[in-house]
């Protein structure tokens, strides 16, 4: 079967060939600098996708799960992948705000999630969240810049560790030491004893945030709570990235807010 998407966003489906008829065909999408790119597979299935046609092919994109800034404007219909990144400000920083209509992440879709926001330099982009992340921990979002570092947001129901915290605050969950000892291992995958370089407390709009710097590995962790959830915001990088972009990585970590 041949599938053609023209640059004018029209969709043409040719009659299935004898070879492909009656068989399930896998669709593969490619993007590149040229207007359209095609590939012929072993079953004689050709897929030619025009770059400009992607705007009218949201249904195809939802099947493919294709990620990238060029497709961000078309992800509004994708469960869990609603775009929330602003245009760069005068300093080249973008603000991400979790969209109100974004679905919940792994294990946390059972009630609305209070939105959160943070800032990143231009060049950071959302990346897919794997169901295998950290052994099933509730990762709601991932961002990365291959040259600077990466981040993720864990949104965990507080009922995992307390039954009477439907209106949770980070203070009710525990002290900074208790929080990092209990939940730091979920972020870095190992015990945090001897790794906490600094611990600070900040307040914004009446909400308290615990901020930690750990090493090794190089990571900033910001923790807070709202509603019936604990939020853990992790910003990390390799040694060279940490040395070159330490100031920006710390600024990203300190920008996290539950709104």
N, C-alpha and C positions, 0 to 999 in steps of 0.2 A: 504494500500500500504506500502511496506517495502522499506526503502531507506538505503543502506549500503555504507559506504565510508571506504575502506580498508586502513591499514597503509601504503600501497605502493602507495597511492593516486589514485587508480583506482576507478571508480564510477560504481556501479551496481544498476540497477533499476529492482526490481522484478515485476512480473505481478500483477496488482491491485487485491486485494481480492474482493470477492463478496460484503462484507460489505462496503468497501471503494469506490468501483467503482461508478462513476458518482457523487461523492461528492468532494467538495473543501477541500483539506487537508492543515492544517496549519503545517508549519515546525518549529521545535524548536531545537536550537543548544545548547549544553552543553559543557563546558570545565572543566577539572579536572585533578588530578594527574595521573589517570589511562590512559591507551592508548585509550580506547573508553568507552563511557557511553551511555546507551540507555534508552528510556522510552516508555511504551505502553499506548496510550491514549484510550479514551472511544470508538473511532471508529475503534480500532484495527490497528492504524497506529504506526509503530515502526520506530524510527529514531536513527540510530547508527552512530556517527560521530567519526572517528579516528582522533586523534590530528594531526598526520602528514599529514592527508588527507586535512586539511584546506588550505594548500598551493595551491592545485589544485581545490579548491571549492570557488573561489572568487565570482562566480555568486550567490551561496547560501549565502555567507557572505553579499553581497550587499542587499539581501532581508531582512536578519535578522538585519542588522545594528549593528552587534556585535562589541564592542569596547574592546581594551586591547592591551598591549604592544606585546603580543605573536602574534597578528594578524596585527600589524602595517605594516609589510613589504608587506602585501597582500592588503592594502587599496588603492593602486594607482589608481584603477578604480572606486573608490567610490566618487561621486560628493560631494565636500565640505569636504572630509575626507582624503585628501592626506597627508601622514605623512611628517613631516618636522623637526623631532627631531634628533640631532646628538648623537654620542656616548659620554660618559662622558670624560671630560678633566682630567688633572692630579689632579685637585682639586675636582673631582666628580661632576662637573657642566655640564649640557647639554645646547646646544644652539638650540632654535627653530627658524626657518626661514619659513615664510609663503611661501609655494611652488608657483611658478609662474603659474602652471596649476590648482591650487585649485579654485573651483567655488566660487562665491560670497555668502555672508550670506543673512539673511532675509532682503529683501528690498534694498540690495546694489549690486545686480548682474547686474545692468544696464551698468556698465563700468568696465574696469580693475582696480583692487585694487593694489596700489603700495605696494610691500611686506614690511613686518616689521619683526623684530627679537627681542628676549629677551633670558635671561638665567635663568635656574632653577636648583636647586640641583637635583641629581639623586633621583628618587622616585616620581617625579611629572609626571603626565600623562594627555594627552588630554582626555576630557570627552565630550559626545554628547551635542550639543546645541539644546535647545528646542525652538520651534516656539513661545512658550508662555513666553519666557524670558522677564522680565521687560516690560510687556505689548506690545511687538512687537518692542522694541528698537533693533537697528541693531547690535546684538552681532555676531561677526564673529568667535570667538574661546573661548573655556573654557579649563582650566587646573586645576588640583587639586592634593593635597596630603592629605589624610584624617587625618594625624597626624600634619600637618604643616599649611595648609591654602588652599586658592584657588585664582584663578585669571580669568579675562575675558577681552576680547578686543572688544570695540565698534568701528565700522567703519561707520560713518554717513556722508551722502552727505551734503556738506556745503550749497547747494542750499535750504536746509531746513530753513536757516536763512540769506542767502544773495544770490543775483543773479549774482554778478559780481566777484566771487571768484573762477574761474576755475583753477587758479594757486595759491591756498591758502597757506598762512603761518599762524601760530598761532597768530602772531602779528596783522595780518589783521582782524582776527576774534575778537580780543579784548585783554585787559589787563588780567593778571592772576586773578584779583578779578572778572572781568566780566565773564571770562570763567568758573571759579569754581562756581560762583553764578548761571550761566545759565545752566550748564551741570552737576554739582555735584548731583543735585536731580535725574538725570537719572541713576547715578551710585548707589547711596545709597537709593533711593526711598523716600527721604524726603528733606526738606529744609536744607541747609548747614549752615545757620546763627548760629554763635557761636560754630561751630564744627571744623573750620579750625585751626589746631594747628600750622602749618608752611606752607610757600609758598616760593618756590625757582625757579630760572630760570637757565637753563643749555643750552649750545650750543655744538652740535656735528656735525662735517662735514657740517657746515654752516646752520644747522637746529636748531631752538629753541624749547625747551621742557619746559613746566610748570610742576612743581612737587609739590604735595600737600600731607600733612598728615592730616587726619581727625579723630576725636574721640568725641563721639561715632557715628557710629560704628567704629571699628578699620579698617582703610583703607588707603592705599597709592593710589594716582591717578597721572598718568603721561599723559599730554595732548600735542598733537602737530597736525600739519596739513600738507598735501601734496597733490598735484594734485587738485582734487575737493572733498577731504574728510577730516573730522576731526577724529582723532584717540584718544580714551580714553582708557588707560590701567589701570586696577584696580586690586590691590592685597589686599586681606583681610583675616581675621582670627578671631577666637573667642578669648576671653580674655586670656585663658591659652596658646593657640598657639602663640598669640601676644607676651606674656611675654617670652616664651621659644625661639621663632624663629624670634624675631624682626629684628635682624641684617640681616638675610638671606632674610626676606620679603622685607626689604628696598633695599637690593642689587638687588633683582629681579625687583622691581619697577624702579630703576635707570638704569637698563640695557636695557630698551626698546628703540628701534631705528626703524625709518622708513628708509628702505634701497633703 
